[in-house]
Amino acid sequence: MLAILLLIALLVIRTGPDSLLGKALRRPLVDWPAQKLAGLTRGRIMSLVLIALLISAGIALIGKETMQIMSMAMPETLAWLATFDLSVLVDALVAATLLATQAQLGRAGHRVRSLLARRPRPRARTPRRSRANRKAANDGEADRPATLVLLAA
């Protein structure tokens, strides 16, 4: 029954948006929900999802008593969420995570620089001196030809 009424209201809004009835139905059924949805922030969505998860977990674990407890605590919980937007907490967590990551990256960069500083650097190449042709210390017969050495022996 409700679905049929909403479909009729949608038909009236689409076919006669400038009519008195079309304007009267458009405000509460289209404009007001769109305005409320546009005001949602990331923190509010996360907090509402968290509350829905807590309620469903409580129902799965405890049962009927969870609905009684949540019905008593829900007004205060929603008032608390309305006064203190949880997007501030989400932003603080993101900022803390970014700062911790930056600190870790800074330490890793320092470690790499220290490892590079310890590595021995190659020395500049110096031209080698050519070895002089030295004679062997026991070779006193190098001045004489080989035939003379054979004849003398």
PAMARNU-149155 format. One record per residue (C-alpha): x, y negated, z negated; residue in one letter; chain. Coordinates in Angstrom, 2 decimals, m for minus. Example, Ala and Ser with C-alpha at 12.3 -4.5 7.8 and 13.67 -1.06 7.14 Angstrom:
<sites>
SITE        px        py        pz   resn   chain
SITE     12.30      4.50     m7.80      A       A
SITE     13.67      1.06     m7.14      S       A
</sites>
This chain:
<sites>
SITE        px        py        pz   resn   chain
SITE      0.00      0.00      0.00      M       A
SITE      2.77     m2.44     m0.93      L       A
SITE      4.72     m1.53      2.20      A       A
SITE      1.69     m2.29      4.37      I       A
SITE      1.24     m5.69      2.68      L       A
SITE      4.92     m6.54      3.21      L       A
SITE      4.73     m5.52      6.87      L       A
SITE      1.66     m7.72      7.36      I       A
SITE      3.47    m10.62      5.64      A       A
SITE      6.48    m10.06      7.93      L       A
SITE      4.18    m10.05     10.96      L       A
SITE      2.60    m13.35      9.86      V       A
SITE      6.03    m14.93      9.21      I       A
SITE      7.37    m13.83     12.61      R       A
SITE      4.32    m14.72     14.71      T       A
SITE      3.34    m18.01     13.06      G       A
SITE      6.36    m19.53     11.31      P       A
SITE      4.94    m23.07     11.58      D       A
SITE      1.48    m22.21     10.28      S       A
SITE      0.45    m22.94      6.71      L       A
SITE      0.30    m19.26      5.81      L       A
SITE      3.65    m18.54      7.53      G       A
SITE      5.36    m21.34      5.55      K       A
SITE      3.72    m20.21      2.30      A       A
SITE      4.93    m16.62      2.78      L       A
SITE      8.38    m17.61      4.05      R       A
SITE      9.38    m19.55      0.94      R       A
SITE      9.01    m16.75     m1.66      P       A
SITE      9.78    m13.81      0.62      L       A
SITE     12.68    m15.15      2.72      V       A
SITE     14.13    m18.46      1.53      D       A
SITE     14.23    m17.82     m2.22      W       A
SITE     15.94    m14.36     m2.00      P       A
SITE     18.40    m15.70      0.59      A       A
SITE     19.29    m18.59     m1.71      Q       A
SITE     19.84    m16.23     m4.66      K       A
SITE     21.93    m13.82     m2.59      L       A
SITE     24.07    m16.68     m1.31      A       A
SITE     24.91    m17.58     m4.90      G       A
SITE     26.36    m14.17     m5.73      L       A
SITE     30.06    m14.10     m6.45      T       A
SITE     32.51    m11.23     m6.40      R       A
SITE     32.60    m11.09    m10.19      G       A
SITE     28.82    m10.93    m10.56      R       A
SITE     28.53     m8.15     m8.01      I       A
SITE     31.26     m6.17     m9.79      M       A
SITE     29.63     m6.68    m13.18      S       A
SITE     26.21     m5.61    m11.90      L       A
SITE     27.72     m2.51    m10.32      V       A
SITE     29.50     m1.75    m13.60      L       A
SITE     26.26     m2.10    m15.56      I       A
SITE     24.45      0.17    m13.08      A       A
SITE     27.21      2.78    m13.43      L       A
SITE     27.04      2.60    m17.23      L       A
SITE     23.27      2.98    m17.21      I       A
SITE     23.37      5.95    m14.83      S       A
SITE     26.16      7.61    m16.83      A       A
SITE     24.22      7.06    m20.04      G       A
SITE     21.07      8.55    m18.55      I       A
SITE     23.02     11.55    m17.31      A       A
SITE     24.66     12.11    m20.70      L       A
SITE     22.07     11.08    m23.27      I       A
SITE     18.75     10.96    m21.47      G       A
SITE     15.69      9.08    m22.66      K       A
SITE     17.42      7.29    m25.52      E       A
SITE     19.70      5.47    m23.07      T       A
SITE     16.75      3.70    m21.51      M       A
SITE     15.58      2.55    m24.95      Q       A
SITE     19.06      1.31    m25.90      I       A
SITE     19.59     m0.47    m22.59      M       A
SITE     16.14     m2.09    m22.69      S       A
SITE     17.04     m3.58    m26.07      M       A
SITE     20.53     m4.72    m25.05      A       A
SITE     19.87     m5.84    m21.48      M       A
SITE     18.62     m9.40    m22.19      P       A
SITE     21.70    m10.25    m24.25      E       A
SITE     24.01     m8.56    m21.74      T       A
SITE     22.56    m10.47    m18.81      L       A
SITE     22.67    m13.73    m20.76      A       A
SITE     26.33    m13.11    m21.54      W       A
SITE     27.05    m12.37    m17.90      L       A
SITE     25.23    m15.52    m16.83      A       A
SITE     27.19    m17.77    m19.18      T       A
SITE     30.58    m16.21    m18.63      F       A
SITE     31.17    m15.41    m14.99      D       A
SITE     33.24    m12.26    m14.74      L       A
SITE     34.87    m13.45    m11.54      S       A
SITE     37.23    m15.38    m13.83      V       A
SITE     38.35    m12.07    m15.34      L       A
SITE     38.73    m10.47    m11.93      V       A
SITE     40.81    m13.41    m10.72      D       A
SITE     42.96    m13.22    m13.85      A       A
SITE     43.58     m9.50    m13.26      L       A
SITE     44.53    m10.14     m9.64      V       A
SITE     46.89    m12.95    m10.68      A       A
SITE     48.53    m10.75    m13.33      A       A
SITE     48.99     m7.95    m10.81      T       A
SITE     50.56    m10.34     m8.30      L       A
SITE     52.94    m11.72    m10.92      L       A
SITE     54.00     m8.23    m12.00      A       A
SITE     54.58     m7.23     m8.38      T       A
SITE     56.63    m10.35     m7.76      Q       A
SITE     58.75     m9.61    m10.82      A       A
SITE     59.33     m6.04     m9.63      Q       A
SITE     60.33     m7.29     m6.18      L       A
SITE     62.69     m9.82     m7.76      G       A
SITE     64.38     m7.09     m9.78      R       A
SITE     64.66     m4.87     m6.72      A       A
SITE     66.23     m7.71     m4.73      G       A
SITE     68.70     m8.37     m7.54      H       A
SITE     69.60     m4.68     m7.62      R       A
SITE     70.22     m4.59     m3.87      V       A
SITE     72.39     m7.70     m4.08      R       A
SITE     74.43     m6.19     m6.91      S       A
SITE     74.92     m2.97     m4.95      L       A
SITE     76.05     m4.92     m1.94      L       A
SITE     78.45     m6.97     m4.06      A       A
SITE     80.10     m3.83     m5.47      R       A
SITE     80.73     m2.33     m2.06      R       A
SITE     84.37     m2.82     m1.04      P       A
SITE     84.70     m5.27      1.77      R       A
SITE     86.92     m4.40      4.71      P       A
SITE     90.26     m6.19      4.68      R       A
SITE     91.36     m8.33      7.54      A       A
SITE     93.51     m6.43     10.01      R       A
SITE     97.12     m7.43     10.14      T       A
SITE     99.23     m6.66     13.16      P       A
SITE    101.53     m3.72     12.54      R       A
SITE    105.22     m4.13     12.99      R       A
SITE    106.72     m1.90     15.57      S       A
SITE    109.20      0.57     14.20      R       A
SITE    112.76      0.02     15.16      A       A
SITE    114.51      2.90     16.85      N       A
SITE    116.58      4.23     14.02      R       A
SITE    119.09      6.94     14.34      K       A
SITE    118.95      9.94     12.12      A       A
SITE    121.36      9.80      9.20      A       A
SITE    122.93     13.19     10.04      N       A
SITE    123.25     12.52     13.73      D       A
SITE    126.71     11.15     14.22      G       A
SITE    127.17     12.86     17.56      E       A
SITE    124.54     10.92     19.42      A       A
SITE    127.22      8.79     21.11      D       A
SITE    128.89     11.71     22.84      R       A
SITE    127.38     13.54     25.77      P       A
SITE    126.06     17.06     25.16      A       A
SITE    128.74     18.72     27.32      T       A
SITE    131.53     17.29     25.26      L       A
SITE    129.89     18.52     22.11      V       A
SITE    129.74     22.06     23.52      L       A
SITE    133.38     22.00     24.62      L       A
SITE    134.57     20.72     21.30      A       A
SITE    132.96     23.45     19.40      A       A
</sites>
